[in-house]
């Protein structure tokens, strides 16, 4: 076995399976001619065909230039040949260069995986090449061949996006549909940081099961690779599900009631207090053909089973792929037990034969990633076979063992492993259960850690869903571990495959089995309570920091930060509710999380946690925290159109502010009452609250800004347009003075609406243009979706009607997706505008509206924005 640096070329006949079915025996002769043409082209340019696949070839070349020349010649020969009786015949070609393991004339390793993935996303007649090939040929490309950049694309199961180029030649087609990569297909499949080794049989079987069944469950003990197999199989079938393929990670959930919400979050389905979570989910999915991957179901099995049964019955085409240590027990379920990897025969093992077994190949590939050169002789090959058998071919166990080759030989790894097994089993030679074997290996890996590494590993178990370096330093450091040493210790744990780092997200995480192990160790250490207390304190401070900084960041930026750590916030909230001493701190975290919940439209989450804290008698009454939670409850009730309950909650919040004798808090509560009164259609009540706020000199500027806005909106709805204009201009001045950028944009939106109603179109355009500038800078689709309908009115007689219909569709889609409640107030007067557009476009109106719903809101706005410029 040796390492070679080569350029590799893979080909594939487009639609070969269909052609074999359609043309039967004739395909035998066609494929033989195809093979001869391609093999001749490879040989002509100094290459070597090292494998045929039945409908394609795998070839290697000494350099990329030769591979490129062979590819161009192949494509031309295929186009010149007569392929009758086939009505069409085309091949796709991919080229990539890099290091690969060579054994007996065959090649293995990540480079081969990548060229195969490149070929899989190409179209018939197309030649694509990786950036590695094109960069190496800079300045030496033939004049007749050009490289057209197709941008960066995610490839199935690979760790980063790859820059891909299409080779252009005058004699070949140049225009093709977009590449069929994960960057184009609808999915949330995570980037895999390591290659997928073996499992071809299992992968084919699972893909077949998914294609023919609506519920497939992958079962098996921890560490057998259920999740990885599920993700890889999903990547193979993603093109079959036009509605998308979506991973829902259930491991972080502590409460079975949150399973439905976790799915809604992934699918970005709006909460609605008027419908149950299941009803909202069923309505949103409808007849879409999508695949849900429900990962790690075992701890919430009953809830997953019940929800899965309902989804399968009530939706038309949705399919589910579950991973669990046991089946869901739902009618129609196909259970597939994930086996361990194939292991080599110790008696016949040699350096070449171990590559034919999945377990030993996985070990060698992962060991090579430690930076150490792996050299096998007959003895070490037999030791490797022995190691794989001792570990029962469990992938996670093998990966952990492979990490040890950084500091010891394979022989030493086996020696230490055997010692540990004898210790744990009392000398028994019986085969260990897989879970016990995995525990034994992690015990062994843990025992090899230094004391400070052990301490950090178990303390990290307090995190849920991953963590940042900042969080680890704050929560895990103390007199035994200096905060400055945490980064170094994390690097060591990554080297030992006990912690995973995601550079794209700049976050760390555990594999789930390791997390569970670390949690057990934390419990045994007796310091779990102290760590969880610090975890809670950190996220209370963290949310406060971002609350204070939010105006420095665009909306999506700080929402992404909160979303990434939502599972940690949820764990901290849950922990605080378990102790009377911590409830107030947890309630404070809930109040600081409300803005995130609100802007992310996580209404169900907000209602769930606010309700739990308000029901806890340990939370002081009255207190500022209870008052804020009561106000937020009123907002949630207003969103659910429960106006009576909302009014009662607001009065309770105002009463608490008065009992606390805090004028600023009282002004804040009155501002909430003012908004809810307006939203509920009680305009005179809203005007009364606004007057009370503005008459009180102690009211904070933020409350005054809300008061002016709701006074103006209420007057607008009462037809008092000039008074509404004056109030809104006063509110704009207050918000600008207070640095409330979002409020400034909202005031300009409302002033544009008022100006339009008063017939001042030029002024309305100026206000809408200013609002767009503000919200585009904030990167806020939620606010832009409110501006869009107003633009329709002022540009009705200037912009292209089709563009306006698309803007309407895009605005409506964003509004529904983000659950903007402003759409419930008829403040745009759009009936006449929409009727006019329908008259001008006829039947094309609905088509343009539906088209608009599929394009980004900013793109739809950009198509008409130029008309807003006055003069």
N, C-alpha and C positions, 0 to 999 in steps of 0.2 A: 504493500500500500504506500502511495506517495502523494505529495501535494503538487498539482499542476496549475499553471496560470495559462488559461486558454480563452478563446472567444467561442461561444456556443451558439448554435443556430437550431431552432426547433420549428417544425412545420406541422400543419394539421389541415385536413380536408374539411371545408365548411359543410355542415349538414350531412356528415358521412353516415350517421345512423339511419337517417331518412332515406338516403340514396341506396343503402344496402337493402332496406325494406322494399323500396320502389323498383329497383332494377335487378335484384336478385343475383343470379349467376353472372350476369354481365359485369357486375362490379369487380369480380375477381380479376378479369383481364384489365379493367380500367386501373385498378390499384397497382397491378404489376407494371403497367406502362408508366404510371405516376412515380413509382419507386425508382424505375430505371432513369427517368429524366432527372429526378432530384439527385440520385446518387452520382450520375455522370457530372452534373454541375458542381457537386461538392469535390469530386476528385479533380476535375479540371482546375479548380482554384486551390488545390493543395490541402483540402480538408479530408476528414475521415468520418464516415457514418458509423457511430458506435452502438446505435440502437434503432430499431424500427418499432413503431407502435401500432401497426395495423392500418392506420390512416395518416401516418406522418413519419418523419425521421428526426433523429437527434444527431447532430454532427458537431465536430469540434475543429477549430482552426488555430494555427499558430498566432494569428493576429486578426484584429477586427476588419482590416481592409479586405482581406481575402473572404471573410464571411460575408461582408457587404456585397462584394462582386458576385459571389455565388448566389446570394438571395435575389439580386436583380436578374441574373440569368434564369434562375428557377421560375420566377414570376413571368418572365417573357415566354419561356418554353411552354408553361402551362397555358398561357393565353393563345399560343399558336396552334396547339394540338387540338385535334378533333376528338371530342370525348363522347360521341354518340354511343349509346342512346341517351346519355344524360342530357337534360335540357340546359343545365348550367353546371359549371365545375370551377371551383376557385379554392385556393389554399391561403392560409394566413401564415405569416412568417415573423418570428421574433429573434432578435440577436442581443446577447448580453455577454459581458466579459468579466472574468474574475478567477479566484482560486477555487479549486475543487479537488476532492479526494479521488485518486485513480486506483482502481483495483481490477485486475483481469480484463483490461480494455474497457471497463465501464467507469462512470463518474458519479460521485455523490456530493452532497453538501448544499449550503444555502444558495450558491450561484446557480445550481441546476434548478432549485425551487423557484428562483426569481425568473429565469428565462421561461419556465413553464407557465408561470403566472402572467408574464407579459404576453405570451402567445394566446392565453385564454381570453384576454380582453380585446384582441384585435378582430377585424372583420375579414371575410374572404377577399383575396386580392390585395390585401394591405400588408406592407412590410413595416414593422416598427422596431426601434432599437432603444436601448437604455442610454441614459446620459453618460454612463461609464464608457460606452463604445464611442459615442460621438465626441466626447471630450478628448479621448485618446487619439482620434483621427483629425483633430483640429489642424487645418492647413494642408492636409494630405487627401482630402476627399476628391474623387474623380470629378471632372468638370460636368459630366452628364448627370451626376447624382447630387441632390440637395437634401438637407435635413430640415424638415419643418417641425418646429416645436409644438407639441400638443399639451404642454404644461405638466404640472405635477399630478400624479394619480396614486391613490392608495391601492395596493394589490392585496389580494386575499392572504391573510396570515403572515404578512411581512411587516417589519417593525417601523418603517417610515415611508413617506411618499417618495415615489421615483419619478424623476424627470424623464419624459418619454418623447421620442421623436419619430416622425414618419419619414421614410425614405421616398423621395420624389424623383421619378425618371420620366422623360418625355413619352416613352412607349407604354407606360403603365397608368392605370387609373389614379386619380389624385384626391377625389372627393369621397369621403366616407362618413357614416354617422359617428357620433361621439363614441369614444372607447367605452367598453362595458366594464369599467372599474368601479370599485366601491365609492370613489369620489363622485360618481354619476348616479348610481342606483340608490334608492331610498333606504337608509339603514342607519343604525347607531352602533354597529359592530366595532368593538374597541380594537385599537392597534395592538398587534401581538409583538412582543419584544424578543421572542425567540422563535426558531423555525419549528414547524410541525413535522415530527419524525414518524415514519411508519403509518400504521393504522389504515392501510389502503382497503383491506377487506372490510373492516368495521365502518370506514367512511362510506364505501359504496353501499353497504347494507343500510346504514342510517339514512343516506340520501334517498334510497329507494323507499324506505318507510315514510319519510317526510312527504315524498311525492305522491304516495298512495293513501295516506291516512291524515286525519285532522288532529289526532293527539298521539304523540310519541313521547315516551318517558325513558330517559337514559338513567339506569340505576346502577348502584355499585358502592363499594366502601370508599371512604375518603382517600384521596390521592390517586385514584385510578385514571383520572383525566376525563371525567364526565363533561366538565365545562368546556375544556379545550376541544374535545371531539364535537360537542354541540356547536360551538362557534365556527369550527372549520366546516362542518356539514352545512351550517346556515350560509356560510360564504359561498358554498358550491351551488346552493339553490336560490340565492337572492334574486336572480333574474326571473324566477318563476312567480314571484310575489310582487305584483305591480303596486300593491298597497304598502310594501316595505317589509323589512325584517328588523325586529326590535328586541334588544336584550333588556330584560327586567331583572335586576339583581335583588334577590330577596334576603340574602344573608344578613344585611344590617337591620332588618325589621325585628323589633322586640314585641310588637303587638299584632296578632293575626288580623285585627280590624284594618290594618294599614295596607294590606295586600292590594286591594282594589285601587287605593290612592297611589300606590307605587306604579301600577300599570298606567293610570291616568297621567301621572307625571311624565313618564317616558313618551307616551303618545301625545302629550301636550293637549289633553282634553280638559276643557274648562270645568271647574266646579260649579254646581248649581244647587242651591239649598232646596229648590223645588223638586229635584229628582234625586233618587237614591244613586249611590255611586255606580251600582251595577247598571241601572237604567241609562245613566249618562254614557257609560262605557259601551253598552250595546248600541245605543243610538249613534255614537260617533263612529264605531266600526262599521255598522250596517252590513253591506254586502261586499266590502273591500276584501280583496284576497291579500291578507297579510299574515306574517308568521311572528308569533310571540315566543321568545325564549325565556321561560321562567326558571331562573337558575337558583339552586340551593333551596329546595322547597321543604326539606324534611322538618324543620322546626315550626313551620306554619302549614303543615300538610293538610289539615282539615279545611282550613280557609281556602287554600289553593284548589283543593278538590271540588269544593262547593262552587267556587267562582268559575272554574274551568268548565264544569258541567253546564252551568247557566250560559256561558259564552258559546259553547258548542251548539246548544239547543237554539239559542236566540239570534245567532248571527249566521249569515249564509255561507261564507267562504273562509273565515278566519281559521288558522291552524295554530297549534301549540306544540312546542318542543320543550319538555320539562327535564330538569336534572334533579335527582333526589336519591337518597339512600334506599328508598322504597317507592313502589308505584303509587299513583294517585288513587287507584281504585275507581276510576270513572268508566262508565260503559263506552266501548269503542276504543279504549286505550290500547296501544301497542307498546309493550314494555320490552326494552332492549337492555340487557345487562352488559355493561361495558367490561370486557375482560382485561386482564393484565396483558402487558406486551409479551410477544414471543421471546423466549430466552434461548440461548445457544446450549448445545450439548457439551458439557464439560469434558467428556471423554474424547471428543473429536475436535475440540476447539483449536483454531489456529488463527494467525493474524488476518487471513482473508475471510475465513468462514464467519467470524464474529460480525462482519459487516452485513451478512445476510439475515441477521436477527434484529428485530426492532429494539429490544431492550439494550443490547450492547451498542448498537448504533446510536441510540439516544445518549448513552453514557459518553461515548467518544465525542459526539458533537458538542455536548455541553462541557465536557472536560476541555476541549480545544478552545472554548470561549474564555477560559481562565487565563489565557495567555501562555500556557505551558505547552510545549511540543509533546505530543503523545506518541511514543514509540513502542510498538508491540513486538514481543517475541512469542514463541510458543508457550512459555511458562506464564507470562503476563496475560496472554489471551485466555488460557485456562482459568487463571484467577479472575479475570473479568467475567467469564461464563459462570464461575462459582458465585461471584458477587450478585449477578443478576438473578440467579436462582434463589439465593438467600433472601433477596428482596422481593421475591415473587413477581418480578416484572412490573412492580408498581412505579409509574412514571415519576411521581413526586419523590419517592424514596431514592430512585436512581439519580435524579437531578441533584438532590442533596449530597449524595455520595460523590457524584462527579465534581462538585465544588471543592472537595477535599484534595483533589489532585494538584491544587495550587501549592500545597505544602508537603505532600507525600505521594509516593508511588501507588499504583493500583494494588500492588502486593501488600503494602502497609494498610491501605484502606480496608482490604479484605481481612487482614489480621485483626485490626481493631474492631471491625464489625463482628467478626466471629466471637471475640471476647465478650463483647456487649451482649450478644444473643445468648451465650451460655449463662451469663450472669442473670439475665431476665427470666430465663426459662428453667433455671435450676438444673441445667445440664441435660434437659430433655432434647432429644433429636427429632421430636415430632414437628410437623410443618405448622408454623404459626398462622393464626388467622390474620387476614390482611391488615385489619385495623390495628391489631396488636403489633404487627411487624412495623407498620408506619410509626406507631408511637415509640417503638423501640429505637428506630432510626433517629427520630427527632430527639429522643432522650440522649442518644449518643452524640448527635450534633450539638445539642445544648451543653452536654458535659465537657465538650472540647472548647467551649467558649471561655474567655477570660471572665473574671468576676464582674467587671464593669459592663461587658457585653451581655452577660446574662441579665444583669439588672435592667439595662435599657430594653432588652427584648421583652421581658415580662411587663414592664411599665407601658410599653407601646400598645399593649393589649387594650388599654382604656379607649383607644381611638376606634371609631367606627367609620368604615368607608375610606380610610386613608388619612394622611396628615401632611402638614407642611413642616419644614425645618423649624420655622418660628414656633409652631405649636409644640413640637417635640422638645425644644429647648426649654420652653416655659413649663411644660407639664412634667417632664421626666427628670430634669436636673435637680440636684440638691447637694448636700455635703458629700455624698458618695460619687456623684457625677457632676463635673463642672459643665455649665452650659456651653462653654467653648469647645468641649470635647465631644459634644453630641454628634456633630457632623462627621467627625472621624469614626466614631463608633457606628454610625449608620452605614458608612462606606464599608466597614468591616462586615457588617451583617448582610449587606448586599453581596459582597464577595462570597459569602457562605450560603447564598441562595435562601436566606431566611427573611429577607426584606426585598421588595421590588421597587425600583424607582422608575417613574414615568417622566422622562425629560420634557415631553410636550406640555404636560400639566404642571410640572415642577412639584410633584407630590410623591409621597411614599405610600406603600401599602403592604399588607401581608397577603400571602396566599391564605385562603380561608382555614385550611387545616392547621397551618402554623399559628394563625391568630387564635384558634381555639386552644391550641396547646399552650401558647403564651398566657392566655386568660386563666387556664388552670394553674399555671405556675404563679401568676400574680395572686390568685386566691390563696394558694399555699403559703405565700410569703408573708401574708398578714398586712401588707401595705396597700391593698386594693382600695380601701376606703379613702386613704389619704390621697392616692393618685386620682380617684374619681372626683374628689373635692376640688383638686387643683385643675382638673379638666373642666369642671363647671366654671370655676373662677376665670379661667383663661377665656372661655367663649363669652362670658358676660363682658369682660373687658374688650374682647375682639369685636363684638357687635357694636359696642359703644364707640370704638375707634372708627369703624367704618361709617357709623351713623354721623359722626362729626365730620368725616372726610368726604361724604357722598357727593358734595357739590364740586369736588375736584375731579371727579371721574364721570365718564359717560355712563348712562344707565346700565347697558348690558355688562360693562366691565365690573361694576360692584355687585350686580346681580349674579354674575358668573362666580364671583368669589364666594358669595353666600351659598349658592347652589352646590358648589363643590364640597362644602363642609356642612351641608344640611344634615347628613346622617350623624355627624358629631353633635350638632346643636340638638337634634332629637334625643340622642343618648344623654346629653347633659340635662335636658328638661326632664326626662324620665327619672334620672338619678335624683334630682332635687325633690321630686314629689314623694320620694321614699323616706324623707326625714323632715320633721317639723322645723329643724334648725336651718334647713336649706331651701325651704319653700319660697321664702321671700326673694332669695337670690335667683332661683329658677324663674319666678314670676317676672323679675327684672329682665332676665334674658328673653322671656316671651314678649315683653313690651318692646324691647329693642329689635326683635325679629319681625314685628308686625309690619313695618314698612316693606321688608323683603317679601313677606307673605302677600301683602297687598299688591305690590308691583308685579310679582310673579303670578298673581291671581290664584294663589293657593288658599282659597277660601275655606275649604274643608279642613286643612291643616290648622289654619288660624282658629276656626271655631272649636276644633277638638282640643287644642292646648289651652286656649283662653277659658273654655268651659271647665276644664279640669282644675285649673288654678283658682278660679273663682269659687269652685265647690269645696276647696280645701279650707277647713276652719283655721289652719295654722297661719294663713295669710292675714295680717292685721287689718282691722276694719274700724275706722277709715284709715287709708294710707294712700300715698300718691300712686303706688304701684297698682293697688286694687282699683283706684279711680280710673287710671289709664286703661286697664284691662276692661273695665265696664264700658268705657267709651268705645273701645275697639269692638266689643261685643255688639254695641249698638250699630256700628258701621256694618258688621257682618249681617246683622238682622235686616238692615236696610237693603243690603245687596240681595237678600232673600225675599224682599218685598213684605216683610213682617213689620209693618209700620207701627202698629200698636206696641209690640214688644220693644222695638227700637226706641220709641219715645219714652217708655218706662225706664229703659236702661240709661238713657241720656239724663233723665231727671235724677236718677240715682247717682250718676257721675257728678252732676252739678252740685248735688247736695253734699257729696264728699268733699268737693273743692271748697265749698263754703265752710264745712266743718273744720277743714284744715287751715282756714283763714289765709288762703293764698290767692291774691287777686289775679296773678298771672295764670295760675292753673285754672281758675274760674273762667278767665277769658278764653283759654284753650278749649274748655268744655263747651262754652257757649258757641264757639266757632264750629264745633262738631254738630251741635244742635241746629245751628243755622244751615249748614250744608244738608243735613238729613231732612230738615223741614222743606227745603227747596226741592230736594230729590223726590220727596213724597208728595209734591204738589201742593203743600201748605205754604203758599207764597207770602201771605200776610204774616204768618208765624215767623217765616224766615226774615222778613223785614224787621219784625220786632226784635229778634235776637241780634240782627246786625246793628240796629240802633243802640241796643244795650252795650254791645262791645265797643262801638265807636265813641259812645259818650263817656266810657270809663278810661281815664288817662292811664290807668295801670295795665290796660290790655297790651299784650306783646304785639310787636309789628306783624308777626306771622298771623295772629288771630285777626288783626285789622285787615290784612290782605285778604283773608278768607271772607271777612265780613263785607268788604267792598264788592268782591266778586259775586257773592251770593245775593247781595242787594241788587246788583246790576242784573243778574240773571232772573231774579224774581220780577223786577220791573219790566224786563224784556218780555217775560211770559204774560205779564198783565197788560202789555201793549204800550207801556210808558217809555218809548224808545229814547227820547232825548235825556230823560232822567237816568236811564240805563247807561247811556253813553258817558254821562258825567261821572257816575259811580265807577264805571269800569276804568276810566282814565285816572281817577283817584287811586283805585286799586293798583293800577300799573305803576304809578309813582311810588307807592309804598313797597311793592314787591321789588322794584329796581333798587330802591334805597337799601332794602334788607339783603340784597344779593340773592334773591330767590329766582334763579334763572328759569326754572320750570314754570313758576308762576307768571313770569314775564311773557313767556311763550303763550301760555293759556290766555292771558289778558289780550294779547294781540289777536288770537283766534276769535275771541268773543267780540272784540271791537270790529273785526272784519265782518262778522255776522250782523252786527248792529248796523254798520255802514251800508251793507248790502240791502237790508230791509228799508233803510232810509233813502235808497236810490243813489248813494254816492259810490259808484263802482270803482273809480280810480283810488279812492281812499281805502276801500275794502281790499283791493289788490295789494296795496302797500302793507296793510296789516297782515294779510295771509303770507306774503313774502317774508316778512320779518319773523312770523311764527315758524315758517319752514326753516329759516336759518338757525333759529334757536334749537328746534327739536332735532334737526339733522346733526348739529354739533353735539347734542346730548345722546345721539344714536338711539332715539326712542320711537319705535314703531307704534307704541301705545298712543303717544300723543299725535304722531303724524296721521294716524287713522282718523282722528277727530278733525284735523285740518282738511283732509281730502274732500269730504262732502261739501264743505263751504266753497272750495275752489270750483267745484262743478257749477255752482250757481253763477259765480262772477265771470266764468269763461264760457258760458253756454253759447254765446253768439260769436265767439272768437276762435276757440280751439276746435280741432277735428272731433266730430261727434264720436267716432270709434275710439279715439284716445280717452275721451271723457267717460265712455261706457266702461272701458278697461280700468280707469281710475276708480270708478264706483265699485266695480267688482273687487279690486285689490283692497280698497279701504274697508269694504264690508267683510272680506275674509279676515283681514288683520283685526278688525273690531271683534268679530266672533271668536277668533283664536285667542285674543288677549282679554276677552270679556270686558270690553270698555262699556261702562254703564251709561255713558253719555248718549248712546244711541236710543235710549228709552225716552229721551226728551225731544219732542219734535221742534227743534230749534233751527233747522236749516231751511225749512220750507221747500223741500225737494220734490214735492208732488208734481209741481208744474215743470221743473227741470227734467225729471225722469220721464214725464209724459211727452215732453218735447223731443227728448233723445229717442224714445221709442218710435215716435212719428217719423223722425228723420232717418233712423236706421232700419226700421221695419223689423223683419225677422232676424236681422243680423245683430240686433241689440243684445239678445240673450247670449248669442255666441261670443260677442265681444266681452260681455260681463263675465262669462265663465272663463274666458281666456285671461282676463284681468285677475281673477282669483288665483291663478297659477303663477303669476309673475310677482317679483318683489315690489313692495309698496313704493320704495324710493325710485324704482325704474318707472313705474306708472306715473308718479308725480313729475319725474324728470322730463317725460314726454310733453308736458303742458306747461312746465314751470316758466319757460321763456315768455309766455303771454302775460305773466303777472308784472313784468317790468313795465313801468309807466313812463311814457315820454320818449 
